[in-house]
Amino acid sequence: EFVEKCRVCQKTTPQGTAVDAPLRPSRPPRSINERVNIDTFGPVTDQFNKGVYVSVSIESFTKHVTLKVMKDKTPESTAAALMEYIYVFGVPQEVVTDMPVF
């Protein structure tokens, strides 16, 4: 819906449609904690929490999922969630996220 209403999107994308980003496949992990994928979603509101975010960490070999509730999605909160993962499971060889590296 946003792309349909955005004038810049309509002018820069072919026929007014969004173009999918190219996939960059990676080789399957060979051992536990070789690769961990991390993402954040929210804000989530329920009867106990208002506007919290959830950090999701997925260990790629076992597909084990770890969830961490965060009050915001600042870099400090995200780093704290990653550190909590590291305290429990150890340091992964690779961390994959959809955010660019600066």
C-alpha positions as CSV (number, residue, x, y, z in Angstrom):
1,E,0.0,0.0,0.0
2,F,2.9,2.4,0.9
3,V,4.6,1.8,-2.5
4,E,1.3,2.4,-4.3
5,K,1.0,5.8,-2.7
6,C,4.6,6.9,-2.9
7,R,5.4,9.1,-5.9
8,V,9.1,8.3,-5.8
9,C,8.4,4.6,-5.7
10,Q,6.1,4.9,-8.6
11,K,8.7,6.8,-10.7
12,T,11.7,4.6,-9.8
13,T,10.3,1.1,-9.9
14,P,9.2,-0.6,-13.1
15,Q,5.4,-0.4,-13.6
16,G,5.0,0.8,-10.0
17,T,6.0,-2.5,-8.4
18,A,8.6,-3.1,-5.8
19,V,11.6,-5.1,-7.0
20,D,12.8,-8.0,-4.8
21,A,16.3,-7.7,-3.4
22,P,18.7,-10.4,-4.7
23,L,19.2,-13.3,-2.4
24,R,22.6,-14.2,-1.2
25,P,22.6,-17.9,-0.4
26,S,25.0,-19.2,2.2
27,R,26.3,-22.7,2.7
28,P,24.6,-24.7,5.4
29,P,26.3,-24.7,8.8
30,R,28.3,-27.7,9.7
31,S,28.2,-27.4,13.5
32,I,26.3,-25.9,16.4
33,N,26.8,-22.1,16.9
34,E,28.5,-21.6,13.6
35,R,25.9,-19.1,12.5
36,V,23.1,-17.3,14.4
37,N,20.5,-15.2,12.7
38,I,19.1,-12.3,14.7
39,D,16.1,-10.0,14.0
40,T,13.8,-7.8,16.0
41,F,10.0,-7.3,15.7
42,G,7.5,-5.1,17.4
43,P,6.2,-3.1,19.1
44,V,4.0,-5.8,20.6
45,T,1.2,-5.0,23.0
46,D,-0.8,-7.4,25.2
47,Q,-2.5,-7.4,28.6
48,F,0.9,-7.5,30.4
49,N,3.2,-5.4,28.1
50,K,2.7,-2.2,26.2
51,G,4.9,-1.5,23.2
52,V,7.7,-4.0,23.8
53,Y,10.0,-5.4,21.2
54,V,11.2,-9.0,20.8
55,S,14.7,-10.0,19.8
56,V,14.7,-13.4,17.9
57,S,17.9,-15.4,17.7
58,I,17.9,-18.6,15.6
59,E,20.9,-20.9,15.7
60,S,21.1,-22.1,12.1
61,F,22.4,-25.7,12.6
62,T,19.8,-26.8,15.2
63,K,17.1,-24.2,14.4
64,H,16.9,-23.4,18.1
65,V,15.0,-20.2,18.7
66,T,15.7,-17.8,21.5
67,L,13.3,-14.9,22.3
68,K,14.2,-11.9,24.4
69,V,11.7,-9.2,25.3
70,M,13.2,-5.7,25.1
71,K,11.7,-2.3,26.2
72,D,13.0,-0.7,22.9
73,K,15.0,-1.6,19.9
74,T,18.0,0.6,20.4
75,P,21.5,-0.7,19.6
76,E,22.1,-1.0,23.4
77,S,19.1,-3.2,23.9
78,T,19.9,-5.3,20.9
79,A,23.5,-5.8,22.1
80,A,22.2,-6.8,25.5
81,A,20.0,-9.5,23.9
82,L,23.0,-10.8,21.9
83,M,25.1,-10.8,25.0
84,E,22.5,-12.8,26.9
85,Y,22.6,-15.3,24.1
86,I,26.4,-15.5,24.3
87,Y,26.3,-16.0,28.1
88,V,24.0,-19.0,27.7
89,F,25.2,-20.6,24.4
90,G,28.7,-19.2,23.8
91,V,30.1,-17.0,21.1
92,P,28.8,-17.8,17.6
93,Q,31.3,-17.8,14.7
94,E,29.0,-15.7,12.6
95,V,26.1,-13.4,13.4
96,V,23.7,-12.6,10.5
97,T,21.2,-9.7,10.6
98,D,19.3,-7.7,8.0
99,M,20.9,-4.4,9.2
100,P,23.9,-3.0,7.4
101,V,27.3,-3.0,9.1
102,F,28.8,0.4,9.7
